Amino acid sequence: MGLTIGRPCFYRDATSVKVRPCAIEDIHEVEQICKNLYGSSPHLLALLETSLLCLSAVDSENGHVVGFLCLNDGASIRFGSHSMDALPWLKEQPASLAMDKAFITVAAMQPDHEVEASAALLRAAFLAVSSMKKIVLATDRDVTFTEPGLGSILTRTTFSNSLYLYEASREAALPPLTIRRSTVEDHDDMVPIMESSALRYPALSRLPESCHPEEAFALTRLVSSQDERNCVLVAVADKKLVGFMVITSEVDTNNLLGAFDLHPFDNFIPMDMYDAQYQEAKERVHAAKLEQLQEKIAAAKRKDAKTETDDLAEGEEKTGAEDGIEASETQAEEEEEQQQQQSEDKSAELSFDLEPAAMPSEEEIRDEILRMNANNLEGEDRPNTLFAITMLCVEEPYELQAMELLNHAFEAFSEKDYCVVTLPHDSAEPGLLSRMTRLPPLSGASFPEVLYLINRNALLDGFEIRRAVEEDFEGVKALVSGMQNSEDIDRKQSVNAQIVVVGASECGLSAVEQMLLHPYLSYNYITLLAPGGISVSGPACEYTASLVARLGLEAGVHVLDGELVSLEVEQRVAELSDGVRLAYDLLLVTSGLQEQTRGNLGAKDPEAASIIFNAAELESDMTPEDASGMRNLCVYGLTLEAFHSLSILERCLALDRTAFVASSDQAPDPLVDILLQCCQLADLELQKPKYMTLTNLKSIPGSSRPHAYFEGVRDNDDYLLDLLVACLPRDVSPWIFSCLNDAGIVYDGRIVVDAGFRTSNPNIYAAGAAAKLSRRFGHNVHFEHYNSKECGAQLARSVATIFLGSKQPDQAPMMRAAKVVGCELPKEHVFLFAGVPMAMMKPSFQAPPGGKSITTATASGLLHLCFDLNKKVYNAVYLGKKGGMQASVLSSLVGLPNSYLNNVLVKHEAGHVQDLVEFFRQPWSELLSHDGFKELRDHIMQLASSSEPMQAVPGAGDIRDMALMFLNSRPVEFPSFVSGLQDPALKVVEAALT
């Protein structure tokens, strides 16, 4: 049907109930309400995925769910009814055939909150689905007295086949507001509304300067000053004033013309004026281009004429010099005719029809109109087709009904076609603006606010809705041609805050991804600082080049190749290494850790530092053609990145010209020790380094190869380097440290953050390897030991709470995802190490105290699993051929108990598992790395930890039923289970409670 869900409403009723879209976190409380009312619960996970709308009513004081409403656009009988066999009859009723209705599938309210929760949920449903005119309830019980909240809004229409049929109209749940012009007598009612609105939307609650807001009775002067160009509208509900809007047609469009592309809107001038302006600009551009082309042709002709004259003179000299014999008169005439003919041919080629080439493009015409406006409209009072909203103050329960004010605003200015609103970037967006269009500024424009507009035709109502017939096909086909899927056009709450993400690390990319994909928020101004561009490398990296490409960053994110060098925290301005100054409302530092050799040596000799690369840069930039011209290459450092660099140089056929050097001062890397132990078990030999400490790198005048100086080594030509790959242990960028330290941000070896990733400055956040948790929330918690992608997701979730109005977290987030590190090795091998945070803090090949480890080394590769005292996977190590085991598969094993892994520990000890790699390639293990499996597991664990024991009821609570439903609902993703559920796979899911 044609119902469209609008911006998700976080609607607060006049009572103490708040309504929000139902989230997975609400499921447990909703299930308890349903069980108390009906003795069972529907499958809420499926309802969240398939229903038209699911809403939760929440007690504003304690945050507990007190009501739940689920709507579907197809005929359905309320959950808990015993007349399901009446569904065929219901589908034939007129209410089921209407196209602008929705059916209540579940309506469950706590008895002590039934009245306010029912009213709030029905109101919020109509506000969320603007095209819905009716809500229908089919049930086997009379709700008039048993559920007075529903009964007060629903009207019974019929009773048949043991079913009561109720309907609620939009007007019954959401009575229309009474709109009129304001009078001076409204002053006392308007003041408290203005004051409460100022807490939510201060920019739209400021009195205009024309009424002298600093003086008493400014609001009265504003109301008294109404005329044909200024108007104040008030909204009344139940004889009480609940909001007002101030509008004016005195709008200076010149500033808007220079900052936005307004040509689709006729530059906000009458259509006949715009057509004349457009034609004049077109003629001007055409004349200018025609003149330029004619000048080019004339210049070409002059050049040809000069060339012909020179050729003729040269020919005469040669003729006179040939053996002293004069050329005959006939020969001279023939040459002159030939040259004349060539000249005419060239002139004909140049003198083609210039009209097509002189036709102006749309972009050229628009640029000319801008120049005309700048030159001719300075201070000129010209007619326009728009008015502006300068104030909008509405009580919170009625905020989403402000569209009714807008209807009357267009009536007040009947000759205007557009309404505009401007808001600061850091302002919250009222519900009214969700129906308006946000215009992106022109590139380089410095307009300080966000511009919204709406055309009066967007408010047209009174359409007839009916079922489509065959004759409508061609018209419908034309209407939907080129449209996106409904999932892509669901209305979201706009966020206009300027968010700057510092660093394109995995954490930064994850934060950006989660912001772009947020189900309720649309971030309009995200800037990503990516010095050197976005580069992804290594087998353990969760972002590949193709995945980054699929994110479509160019469509929703402004990516800058610049490094943060300074901050002005008071003005909230970030300065970049190329001199660009960026205003920000939120700054997210996700720069990670960087190798420091280039910075340390580059400070002494910047020219010599040009040959220094890190492993990621080497992988993205180095080709065999580049390497073929290099004689001396050096990989410096003993880390996993060093071995990865050697494998890259092997692919580039440069390994025989590469020196592998390890610093004598470098502390042992435990991950390298684990790699070497695995190589010994797998009988794989790796290149061994020379131990020398690099002290300097100096450029040589006249040579592109700087000289590398190592401690205790005499100068020789072997250390004139073409390339130095620096692979020492990484640390926080000195640029980041310097500017944060100068800005007064607390730093203690890492950037110190609270549970919501906020630094000591409320506008600056940090996450990823460069951040650590404040001691108030945890001891020695460094985020470099946690999964970077999960860190970025948690950072984005914390940022979202600002704009959703949720409470900022006061406890550190629970992050369970495993972190994976690794490298490619020469001879087409790969090494991967995955572990829980504690395992990443102190990597070891040995199991933790009280734990066990199992290992197999076969042709499939070496796989080593360490279990802790509770028989959960503590870490996992893989060494083998590329493609033998993906990093995502290895990480999915970490943290799971042995029972989830098909009792691999017991089976290995019994001698039944000889090859662990092949064991985890079996079909049952496909579930472990599926995203939905983790959500199902979390939900089951939440139920298991509840105070009431789980009851085995149809469709819910029973683990086996939930496992069956999970697998059978995904036949394409798990093809091996289509013909029948395999027992090992089912046991994996059932093991959730063991």
N, C-alpha and C positions, 0 to 999 in steps of 0.2 A: 504494500500500500504506500501511500504518499506521505506518511508522517516523517518529519525530519526533526531530529533531536538538536536543540540549540546548544548554546554554551552551557556546560554542566553547572547547575545552580548550587551554590552553597548558601541556601536560603534559611534565614533565621526568622522564625515566627515571632509574633508579638509576645508569645509565652516563652517558656524556658526551653523550647525544642528547636534544634537546628537540623536541617535536612541536607544531606550530601549524597553523591553517588555512592552506591554500596561498593565497598572494597573487600578484598579477600580477607582483610583483618577483621571484618565484621561478621564473617560467616559463623564463627563459633557461637556468638551471642544470639544471632538470628536463629540458628538451629535450636538453641535452648528455648527461645520464645515459642517456636513452632511446636516443639515437643510438649511444652507446658499446655499449649492450647489444643493441640490435635493428637498428641501421643506419638507423633512421628514428624519427620522433616523432609522437605523436598531436596533434590540434588542441587544444592545452591551453586556449586561450581559450574554446572551445565547451564543453569539459569543466567549466571553472569555473562556467559559467552554467547547465548542465543537469544535472550529476551530483548525487547525493544528498549526497556528502561528498568533499572533496579535502583531504588532509593532506600537509604537508611535514615531513620529519625533518631537523633542523638540528644540525650539530656545535656544541656549546655553546662550544667554545674559539675557533673562527675564524668562526663564523656561516655557513658554507657549507652548502648543501642536500646531504644525503647520501642521501635517500630520498623517495619519493613514493608515495602510495596514493590511488586513486580508486575509490569505491564507487557502484554503481547499484542501484536497487531492482528493476529488470527483468533477466531472464536475459541474460547477456552473456559473451563469451569474452575472455580476457585479451589485451590488446594485445601483438602480437608473435607470436601463434600463427598457424599456417597452416591451421587447420581451421575456418575461418569457415562452411563449408558445413554444419557439424554443428549450427548454431544451432537449426534446427527440432527436432532430436532433443532438444537441451538443454531447450527450453521445455516439453517433455512430461514431464520428470523430476520426481519428488516434491520435490526440492530447489527447483525453480523454482516449484512451486505453493504452497509454504509462504509465509505472510504476514509472518513475523518474521525474514526473512533479507535479506542484501544480497550482490550479486555484485561480485567484484574486477574492475574494468575495466582498471586499470593498477596494476602493482606493480613499481616500479623502484628498486633500491637500489645504491649504490656497492659494489662487491665487498668492499672492506676494511671496510665498515660494515654488511654485510648482516645479520648476526646481531642486533646490538643495534637497528638501525633497523627491521627487520621486527617484532621483538617490541614495540618502542615504538609503532609505527604501529597494529598490531592492537589493542593495549591501549587506545590513545587513541581508536580508532574505536568500540570498545564503550562507552567512557566517554562519548563524545559523543552516541551514539544509544542511549539507555537502554532502548528497547523492542526493540532488535535482539538476537536470541538466537543467530544463526549468521551466519558469513561464508563464502561459497561461492567457490571458485576453479575455473574451467574452463580447462584449458590443454592444449597438445599435448605437453608435456614433463613428465617426472617430476622434481618439485622436492625430493624427499626428500633427495637427496645434493647436487644442484647448488645448491640454495638452503637451506642448513641452518636459517637463521633462520625461514623460512616452514615448512619441513618439520617443525620441532620443535613447531609449534602446530597445523598443518593435518593432518588425517587423511584418507587416501585412501578414498573410498567406492565408486568404480566406475571402470572403464575400458571405453569403448565408442566406436565411431565415431571412432577416433583421438583421443579426448579423455580426459584424466584429470580426474576430478571429486574435489575435496577440500572438506572442511568444517572449520571451526574453531568450536567452541562458545564461548559466553561464559565458561564455567568454565575452558576450556583456556587462553584468553588472559588471563583475569582471575580467577584462583583466589579464591574467597570467603575473607574473613578469619575467623579464629576469635575470637569475642567472649566475654569472661568478666568477672566482677568482679575488681577489682584486689586484690592482696595486698601486704603490706609488703615481701615479697621482690622486688616489681617496681620498687622505688625507683630502683635504679641504672640500670635501663633507661629509666625515665621521665624522668629529669633531662635527658639530652642531647636528647630529643625536645622537651621543654618549651623548652629554650634555643634550638633551631633554629627552632621555631614562633614564638618571640617576635620573631624578625627579620622574619617575614612578617605575623603577626597578633598584635601585642602585647596587644591588648585581651582576646583569648581565651586568653592564656597567663599571665595574672596569677592567683596563688593568692588564694583568698578571705581576707578579714581574719580570719575565725573560726579559721584555723589559724596565725595570727601569722607571716606570710611573712617578716618581718624577722629571725626567729630560725632557727637551724639545724634541719634535719629537718622543715621545715614540710610538705613533701610527704608525709612519713611520717605526720604527724599527720592530714593530710587523708584519707589512705587508711584510717587506723585509726578515724576518726570516722564511718564508714559506718553507717547505720541504715535504718529504713523510710522516712525522708524524704530521705536523702542517699545518693548512689551514685557510685562511680567505676568506669567500664568501660574495659577495655583491649582493643586489637585486636592479633592475632598473625598473622604471615604467615611461613611456612617456619620455624616455631619461634622467630621473632624478634619482639619487641614493636615495633610500628610506629606506635602511636598510643593516645591515651586521651581519654575524655570524662568530665567531671564534671557531674552533674545533681542538681537539688534540687527538691523540691515546696514548699519554704518560700518562697513568692513573695507579695509584697505587691501585690495587684491594685488597691488604692485609687489609687495614682499613675497606673496605666495607664488607669483609668476616666475620669479627668479630662482625659487627653491624647489618647485615641483613641476612635473609634466602635467599641465592642465588642459592640453589640447583635446583629450577625449571628452572634456566637459565644456568645450567651446570657450576656454579661458575665462569662464564665469561672466561672459557678456552675452547679450541677446544674440540669437542665432544669425539674424541678418547682418549685425555688426561683425560677428566673427567671420562669416562668409566673405564679406568685403575685405576684412583684414587679411584673411588667408589668401584671397586672390591677389591683393596688392603685394604681399610678401612673395608669392609665387612669381609674379611678373618681375619683381626686382631681382630675385635670384636668377631667373632665366636670362634677363638682360645682362647681368654681370658675367655669367658663365659664357654667354654668346660672345661678349666683348673679349673675354680672355682667349677663347678659341680662335677668334678672328685674328687676334694679335699674334698667337702662336703660328698660324698659317702664313701671315705676312712675314714674320721673322724667318720661317722656313723658306719662303720664296726668295727673300733677300739673300739668304745663305746659298741657295742653289744658283742664283744669278751670279754671285761672286765666284763660286766654284767654276761655272762655265766660262767666265771671262778669263780666269787663271789658266784653265785647260786650253783655251784657244790661243793665248799668248805663248804658252809652252809649246804647243803644236807648231806655231809659226817659226819659233826659234829652231826647233828640230828640223823643220823642212828646209830652212835657209842654210843649215849647216851640212846637209847631206851632199858630200862630194862637190859642193859649189853649184849644184844644178837647181834652178828655180822650179817650184811646183807649178804645174800647169793651171791655167785659169779654170778648167773644168773640174779638176780635183778639189780646188779651194771651194768652189760653189757646192760641190757634193758634201764636203765636211760641214759647211755652214748650215745646209738644210738638215743634215743629220742631227746636229747639236740643237737646232731650233725645235725639231720634232721631239727630242728627249726632254727638253725644257717644258714643252706643252704637255707631254705625258705626265710629268711630275706635278705640274700645276693642276692637272685634272684629278690626280690622286688626292691632292691636298684640299681641293675645292669641293669635297663631298657635302651632302646636306648636313648642316650643323644642328638642325633642330633636335633630333633625337639625343645627341650628346649634350645639348644644353638644357634638357629638361631637368628641373630640380627634383631632388629626392625629398621625402617627407621630413627627414631629419634636417635638411638644409632649409626647408620652409619654416620649420619650428624655430630654428636658430635665428632666422631673419625676423620672425615675429617677436622674439625676445629682445632683439636689438631695437626694433621699432618701439616696443613698449618702454624700453629703458630711455630712449631718446625723446619720445613724444608724449609719454603719459606721466611724467614727473609732476606730481601735485595736481594732475587733472582729475576733475570729478566726473566720472563717466558712469553710466548705468551698469548695474551688475545683476546677476541672477541668483544671488545667495544671501543668506543671513547666517548669523553665528549665535551659538549658545555660549553665553558668558558666565552663567551660573546655573548649577543644577543641584538642588538640595532636596533629597527625598528620604523619608524614614526607611530604615533598612528592610522591614517586612514588605514594603511596596516598591522597592528599588527596581525590580524587574518589570514593573508595570509602567515605567516612565515612558515607554513607547506611546502611551495614550496622550501624554503631554506633547509629544512630537507631532502627532496628528493635528492637534489644535494649533501648534506653532505654524504649520504650513497654511492653516486656514487664516491665521493672523496676517501672514504675508502671502497672499494668494497669487501675487505676480512672481514670486521667487520659485526656482526649481531645485535649489540645493540648500542643504543645511550643513554647516561645518562646525567642528569643535577642535580646539588645540589643547594638548595636555603636555606637561613636562614629562621627560623620559622616566623619571623616578616615581611618577604618580600611578596609583592603582587605577584600573579601568572600570568604570561603572557598567552595570549590565546593559544600559542603553547603547553603549558603543559597540557591543557585540553584533548589533544589526547594521553597523556602519562600516564603510570601507576605509582602511588605513592606507594612505598614499605614501609610498617610499620616496624619500627626497632624491633630487638629482645628484649625480656623482659630484662631490666637491662642494655641495651646497652646505651652508652653515646655519640653516634654520634651526632654532634652539629647541623646538617642540615637535610633538607628533601631531600630524594633521589627519582628521577623520572627516568623512563626508557621507551624505546620503541624499539620494534623489527622491522627490516626492512620489514618483511612481513606485518606489519600493514599498510604499505603505498602502498600495491599492488593495482593497478587500472586496468581498462579495462574489468571488468566483463560485461557479457551480461545480461540485465534485461528483462524478458518476463513474461507473465501471467503464473501462475502455471497450470499444467495439472494433470490429475489423476495419471499418472505415477510418479509424483514427491512426492507422499504422503509419502512413506516410508523414503525417504531421508530427507524431511522437518521434519518429526516426530522425526528423530534422531537428527537433528540440534537443534530443540527447546526443546528437552527433558531437564527438570530441569531449564529452563530459567525463569527469573522473568518477571512480567508484564512490559509493556513499561513505565508505570507511575513510576515504581521503579528504572528504569535504565536511566532516563533522565539525561543528562549530566549537572552537576552543576559546578559553579566556586569553586575551592578548596580554603579553608582558612587554612593555616598552622600555624597561630598564636597560641601560647600556652595560652589557656584561662582557668583560674582557678576560679571556682565558690565556694565561701565560704559559706556553709550552705545549707542543703537540706530542707529548708522551702518550703512552697507553692510557694513563689515568686521565689526561686532558681530553683525548679523543673519546674516551668512554663518557666523560661528563658532558661533552658536546652532543654525543649521540643520544644520551638519555634526555637531554633538554629538547632536542629536535623531535624525539619520539614520545614526549610526554602526552598522556591521553587527555589531559584537561587544560594544558597551558601551551600557548604558542609564543615562543620567544622570538621577537622580531629584530633584536639588535645584539647579535653575538659576534664578537671579534676574536679570532684565534691567532695568537702570535706564534709563528712557526719559523724560527731562524733557520735558514737554509732549506725551507720547505718541509713538507710532511714526509718523513722517511720511516719505513717499517722494515725490520730485518730480523733474521734469526728464526730458528724453528720453534722457539717458545713464545714468540710474539703472537698475541691473540688477534691482532689486526694485520691483515694482508693488504697488498696494494689494491686488489680487486674489491675487498670489503670496504676500504676507505672510499673507493670510487663509487660504490653503491650507496654510501651515505649521502652523496650529492651535496657535499659541503658548499660548493660554489653557489647553490641555490638559496641556502639559508644562513650561511656564515661568511663573514668577511675575513679572509685569511691574509695575514700580513707577514712578509718576510722581514721581520725586525725583532731586535732583542730589547727587553726592558732594561733601562739604564738609570732611571730616576723616577721618584714619585712625589707628587705634591698632594699629600693626604687631605689637607684642608679643602683644596679646590677639587679634589678627586680627579686629578689629571696624571696620566702616565706618559712619560717621554721615552721614545724609542731610540735605538742606536742611529737611525737615519734622520733624526730630528723631528719626526712626526710626533705630535702631541694628541693623545687620545683621552677624551673625557670618559669616565666610567662611573657607574653606580655600584657595581660589584666587580671586584678583581679576584679572579680565581688563579692561584699560583699552583700549577701542576707541571713544573719544569723538570721534575725528576732530578737525577744525578748525572753529571757530565765528567768525561775524562778531562784532566786539567793540564796535560802536557803542552798543548798549543798555547794556552793562556800564559803558562809559566815561561816558556821559551820565547813566545811571541813578544812579550814585553821587552825582552832584550834585543831581539832582531826580528821585526815584523816581516821583512822580506823572506828570511829563512823559514818562518813558520808557515809559508804557503805550501810547503810540501808535506805538512802534517795532516793526516786524516785519522778519523776514528773508524771503528769496525762498520758502523751503520753507513757512514759516508762511502767507505770503500765498496760495500755491497751495492749501493745504489748508483755509484759513478764509474767504477772500474770496469773496463772492457779488455778483451785480449788485444785489441788494437792499441789501446793506451799502454798496456804493459809491454808490448813488443819493443817500444822505444826506450825502455828503462834498463839500466845495467845493474844498479845497486839498489836493492829495496831492503827495508828492515822492519820487522814486527817487534815492538818493544813492550814487554810486560808478560807476566805469567798469570793470565786469567782465562776464563772461557772465551772471552772476546778475542784473545790472541790466537787460540786454536781455530776459531771461526774465521779469522782473517787469513790464516794459512790455507784453509780450504778454499777460500775465494781466490787467492793467488794461484792455487793449484788449477782451478778452473780456467784462469787467465794464462796458464802456461808460463808462470813466472816464479814457481817455487824454487827452481834451481838457482835463481839469482837473488833469493831472499835470505837474509840473515835473521835468525830467531834469537833475540836477546832478552834476558830477564834481568830486572834490576836486582842488584845485590842487597839493596835496602828494603825491598818489598817483603811484607809479612806473608807467610804462607797462606794461600787461599784454600780453605777446606773443600770447596767444590772441585778445585783442580786435583786435590788428593783423592776425592771420590772417583773422579774421572780416571785417574791413573790406576786405581784399584780395579775398576771395571775393565780397563784395557788389558790388565794382567790376566783377569779371569777369562776374558774373551780372546786372548792371544792376539791383540791388536797393537802394533808398534806405532808410536807417535814420534815426531821429530823432537829432539831434546834441545833446550836452549843453552846459549852461552850466558854466563852470569857476569854482567858488567853494568855499571851505573852511568847513565847518560847525564853529562854535566852541562853541555852547551850545544848550540846549533848556530853556526855562523855562516852568513852568506859570503860569497867570494866575488869580488868585482869582475864583471865580464863572464861569469859562469852562472848557469841556472841550477847548479848542484851545490847546495851548502855543505859545509863540513861538520860532521858530528863528532863531538869530543866525548870520550868515555873515560871514566876514572881509571888511571893506571895503565892506559893503552897509548902507545906512541902513535903520532900522526902517520897515516898512510892513506893511499887512494881508495882502499876498501871502504872508507867511511865518508866518501863523497857521495851523498845519497840523492837518488831521484825521488824516493818516496819513503816516508816514515809513518808507519801505522802505530799509533799510540794506544796501548791497551792496559794501562795501569788502573788500579781500583779507582772508582768514580767517587765524586763528592759534589756538594751543592755548588752551583755556578757562582764564582766570585761576584759577577754582575748582580745576580739576584740577592746575594747576601748583602752587598754594599747598599743597594737601594732600599732594601727592607730595613736594614740596620739604621740608615739615615732617617727613615720614616718612623723610627721608634717602635718597630714591630719586635716583639719578644722572640729571641733566637737563642737556642741552647744546643748547639751542634746541628740542630734541625729547626725548622720553623715550628713554633709551639702553637697548637690549636686546641680548641675545646671539643666537646662531644659532637658539636655540629660543624666541625672543621673551620670554625671562626678563629682568626688570630686575635691579637689584642686590639686590633682596629675592626669595628663591626662591619666595615665595607670591604674587608680583605679576607679571603678564605684561602686555605692551602690544603692540599692532599697529595697522596702519592709518596714516592721515596724521599722527597725533600722535607716531609713533615713528620712530626711526632706528636703524640697525645700529651696534654698537660698532666702533670702528676696528680692533679685533683681527680682525674678520671681513670687513671691506670698507671701502673709502674713500668717504666722503660718500654713503652709501646711505640715502636718505630714502624711507620707504615711501609717502609721498604721491604718488610718481611711479609706483607699482605698482598693479596692479589690486586694488581694495579687497576684492572678493569672494574672489579667490585668497589675499590676505593673511589673511582671516578663516578660510579653509579650512586654511591652513598653521598658523595659531594653534591651531585645534581639533585638528589632527593632532599638534602638539607636546604639547598637554595630554593627548591620549590615550595617549602613550607612558608617562606616569606610571602609568596604571592597567593598561596591558598589560604592564608590566615591561620595555619595550623601552629601548634605549639612547637617551639624549637626543642630539639632533643636535649635531655639533661643527663643521658647515659650514653656511653660509647656504643656505636652500632655493633651488632653481632655480625661479623663477617666470617663466613665459613668456607668460602671458595679457596681452593688450593692455589698456591703460587707456583709457577713453573719457570725454571731457568734452563738454559742449555745452549748448545752450539752445534754447528756442523763441523765435521772433522774431515781431514783428507781421506781419500779412498772411498768417498760416497757414504760415509758413516755419519750418524747423528747421536748426540748425547743429550738426555733430558733428565732433570731432577725436579720432582714435584713434592711439595710437603705442606703441612700445616704451618702456621706462623712460628711455633716453637721450633719446628724442624728447620725452618729457614734461618732462624736466629743462630742456631748452632748445627750446621749441616754435618751429618755423620753417616757412615756406611753401616754403623751398628744400630741395633734396635734400642729404644729408650729403656730405662730400668724396668724390669718386670715384663718386658715385651718379647716378641719373637720376630725372626726374619726368615724369609724363604727366598731362594734364588734358583733360577734355571738359566743356562747358557746353551743355546742350540743354534741351528742355522737360521732360525727366525729372529734371533737376537737375545741379548741378556736382559732379563727383567728381575729386579730385586725389590721385594716388598718388606717394609718394616711395620710391625703391628705394636701398638702400645699395650699397656696393662689391661685395658678394656677390650682388646682384640679389634681395635679400630686402626685403619691404615694410617700410619704416622708419616711415612714418606714412601715414594716410589721412584726407582731409577731404571732408565732404559738406555741401552747401548746397542745399536744395530744399524742395519742398512736404512737409508732414507725411505720413508713410507711404511716401515715395519710397524710403527705405532705412532699415532698422532699425539701431539701435546694435549689436546682436548680430552682424549680417551684416558691418558695417564692421569690427568688432573681429576677426572671424574671418580677415580678410585679412592683418592685421598679423603680421609675423614669418614669413610663408610665402614660400618662394622663387618666382620667376617660373614655374618648371615646374609648381608646384601650381596656378597660376592660368591654366592652359590657354595658357601662353606669351603672356600679354596684352601684355607689354612689346614683344615682337617683332612681334606682330600690329598693335599700335597704331602702331609706327614704320613698318610697311609700309602703313599707311592702311586696314587691314581693320576696325578698331574705331573707329567714329565716336561711339559713345555708351557710356561705361563703365558707367553705371548699368544700362542694358539688358543689357550683356554679362554682368554678374553676377546678372541675373535668370534666366539660362538654366538648364535643369534640372540640368546637370552640377554647378553650384555649390552645390546643396543639401547636398552632402557636407561642404563646408568648415565649416559651422556645426553639424554633428552632434557630440554629445558622444562617441560611440563612435569617430568618425574620429580624434580626438586620441589616444585610447588605442591604436588600431591603429597610428597613426604612431609613437608613442613606442616601441611594441613592435618595430616594424620597424627603427627607428633603433638600438635596443639590440642587435638581432641583427646589424645592419650593422657595429656597432662592436666586435663580439666578435673574439677572436683567431683563431677558425677561420672559414674562408669558408663562406658559406651554401650548402647543397646543395639542389637542386631535387628534393624527394621528395614523393610523393602526400600531400596534405592539410596539409603544413607546409613552410616554407622558401621555397616558390615565391611570389613576390609576386603574380603574376596569380591564382593559386589563392586566395590570402588575400583579394584584392580581390573576387573572385567570391563567395566565401563570406560576406564582410562585407555585400555588397549584397543577395545573394539571401536572406540570413537576416532581412532587414528590408523585406519587400515592402510593408508598410503605410506605413512611413515614407518610402519612395522609390517611389511608385507609377509614376513614369515609367520604372522599370527592370524592372517585373514581366514584361512581354512579351519582354524581351531587353535585355541590358546595352548601354548606349550607349557607344560607344568613347571620347568625351571624358571621361566619368565614370571609366571604367576607367583611363585614363591619369593622372587625378588621383591615384589610389591608387598606381599603379605608379611615379609620380614620386618616391616616398618615398626611393628610393636614388640619385636623380640628383643 
